[in-house]
Amino acid sequence: MAKLENQVALITGAGSGQGAAAARLFASEGASVVVADVNIETGKEVTNELIKSGAAAAFALCDVSDATQVQAAVQLASEKFGRLDVLYNNAGLWFSAQGNYRPGFTDAPSPLLEENIWDRTIDVNLKGTYLGCKYAIPEMRKVGGGVIINVSSIAALRVGSGASDAYTAAKGGVAAMTRTLAVFHAPEKIRCNCIFPGAIMTPLAGPFTDEYVRAVEGHVPLGRWGQPEDIAKMALFLASDDSSWITGAFFVVDGGYTAV
């Protein structure tokens, strides 16, 4: 039997990168998937790909910082597929500086960090996670339980060569909130765990100059960048009954980067 047979999953940021990889994998394991993304073109492209493969899928236009859009995405899952079992809070953003701080355009150490970058980073990464949980948990209660998977980052665990205070704060908040969600909702059979990706080759981490790629690889004991599928496989484990006795846990998927 497929690992997610008869399950309904809502995946935010599913139009590209880690979210798209998870959408494909979850669908291949029997889930009905709501592809939620702020980008209509890529979101619909992934949705149509899933449908053509024989999966049940639907697209929801969703800026995760907008409560109305998040609520509508959850309602779509419930109305179209009859239930909601898995929420994958994957959507996120990072105003990458890669050592070249530009006021008002990139993340930075706090003295250099402009308020607009702080606000948008917190709104998408942290508030977006809160809103997903706010509207998904009542639907999970209706079916006697569910699974929440949050995405933090190794930025919440270690200091890199350049400080990104907004991103670090947001992802640290996601990690902390994961544990409160896990403990508070455990009696309702709602599990909540957190993935900490390392350097993953997605648009979020680019642009990928040869120098940048080699520099990161030099810090990874396993010698390569992560691929979106590496994170999707961990998400599948956490979404499935294979992890039925796991909640409030942190899973670092980084090729050994934080161990150095």
N, C-alpha and C positions, 0 to 999 in steps of 0.2 A: 504493500500500500504506500502511496506517495506520502511524504512527510507532512504536507499541509492539505491533505484531501478534505474537502468541504469547509475549508477555512476562508475567511475574507480578510484581506490585508490592505491597509491604507499606507502607502509609502510616500512621504513628502520628498520633494526634490528628485522625483523619479524620472525626470526627463533626460538625465545625463549622468555620467559618472557612477558613483557608488549606488545611487538610487535606481538607475536604469538596470545595472547589473543585478540588483536584488529583485527588481520587478520580474526580470526574465527567469531568475532562479526560482523564486517563489511560485511563479506560474507553472514552471516545469514540474514542480512538486505538488501541483493540484490546487493551488490557491486561486481564488478570484481576486483580482488586484485592481485597486483604485490608484491610478497614476496621478499624483498631485504635483503640480509644478507651476511656477510663475511664468514659464516660457511655453506659450501655446503651441508653437511649432514643434519643439522637441518632445513636449509632453504627448501630443497627439501622435507623433511619429512612433514613440515607444508603445503607446496604447494600440495603435493599428498593427504593429508588429506582433504583439501578443495575441490579438484577435485572429490574425492570419495563421498563427501557429496552433490555433484551436483552443486557446485559453479564454476565460471570461475576464474581461477587463473594461474599465471605463476611465475617462479622463476628467480631472477636476482642476480648473484654473485656481491656483491657490498661492497667494503670498502669505506665508505662514505667520507674518506679523499682523495680519488683518483678521480679527476675530470672526467677522461675517463670512469670509472666504473659508476659513478653517471649519467653521460650523457647517457650511454648505458641503464641504468635501466629506465630512463625517456622515451627513444626512444622505448624500449620494450613495455611500457604501451601504447604509442601512436600507434605503428604499430600493436600490437596484438589485442588491444581492441578499437582502433579508437579515443581515447581521453584521457585526464587526468583531473580529477575533484578535487581530494583530494591528498595532500602530507602530510604524517604524519612523521615528522622528529623525529623519536623515538630512533634511534641508539645512543648508548652512552657507555662510559666506565669510570670506576673509579678505580684507583689503591689504593684500600682500605688499610689503615694501622691498623685500629681498635686499635689505641694507641701504636702500635709497629712499629715505623718508621724504614725502611730499605733503606738506601741511594741507589738510582738507581732503586728501585723496588716498592716503595710506594709513594703516595702523602704525603705532609708534609707542615709545615710552611716554608715560603720562604727561611730562612737561611739554612734549611736542605733539601730543594727540589732540586733534580737533574734536569738538563736541559732536559734530555731525557724524563722524566716523564711529565714535563711541555709541551713539544712539542707534544707528542702523545695525551695527554689529550685535548689540545686545537684543534689539528687537527681533532679528531673524533667528539668531542662534539660541537665545535663552527664552525670550518671550514666546517664540514660535513653538518651543518644546512645551512650555506651560499651556499654551492654547490647545495644542494637539491633545494633551492629557485632559484638559478641562472638558472637551466635548466628546472625546472617545470613551472615557471611563464610564459615563452613564450608559452608553450602548453596550459595553462589555458586561456591565451588571445584568443587563436584560437576558444575556445568554449564559450567565453563571460563571463568568471569568474571562480572562484574556491575557494578552502579552503586550507589553510596551518595551520597545528597544530604543534607547536614546543614543545619540552619537556625540561623544565628547572629542577629545584630541589629546595626543601626547603633549601638546602645548600646556595642558593643565597639570602635567606631571613633572616637566623639566623646563629649564630655561635654555633657549637656543642662542644662536649667535646674534640675533636681533630681537628686541622686545616688541611684542604686539599686545599691549596691555588690554585692549578691548576684547580681542579674541580670547586671550588667556582667561580673562574674568568671566566671559560668557561660557566658555567650555568648562571652567571650574564650577560654575553655577549649575550647569547641566549635570555634572557628576554628583554634586551634593544633593540636588533635587531627586536624582534617581533613587537614592537610598531612602529618602523620606517617602517617596511614592511606594517603593517596595514594601516597607514596613507597614505603612498605613493601610494599603490595599491588599495585603496578603490574606486577611480573613475573607476577602471577596474572591479569592482565587485569581487575582490579577497579579501577574509577575512583572517585574521591571528590572532590566539590566542595562548596562552601559558599555559601549564599544569605544575604545580609544585608538583610532587609526594613527599610523605613522605617516611617512611620506608616501602618498598614493598618487599615481599618475592620473589626475583628473583636472578639469579646467580650473578648479579652485586653487591648485598648487602652481600653476604655470605663471609666466611662460617658461618653456623648458629649453633654455640654452644648453649647449653641450657642456659648458663650464659648470652650470648649475646642476645638471644631472650627475656629472661625475663627482662633484663635491658632496652631494647627498649620499651617493652610493658608497663613498669612502667612509661614511659614518655608520653604515648599516652592516652588521656582522654577516648577514646572509647575502650581502653583496648586490642587492638589486632594489629598485623601487617596488613598492606594492602596487598591485593592480586592483581595480574596483571589485573584481571577482573574489579577491582575498577577503575583503570585508563582507561581501555578500554571503560567503559561506559561513562566516561567523554569525551573521544575522539569521541565516536559516537555522542554524543550531539553536539559537536563542528563541526563535519563533516556534520551534517544534517541541514535541513531547520528549525529545532527547535531553532537554534541559529542564524537565518538569520539577526538579528539586533545587533549582537555582533561581535566586532572586536577590536583588540588592548587590549584585556582583559587578566587578570591573574587569573587562577583557581587553588587554593591550595587544594589538595586532600591528606590529611595527618592524618585523625582521630583526628584532633584538636591539633596536636603536636606543631605547631608554635603559638598556642594561649596561651600556658602555659608560 
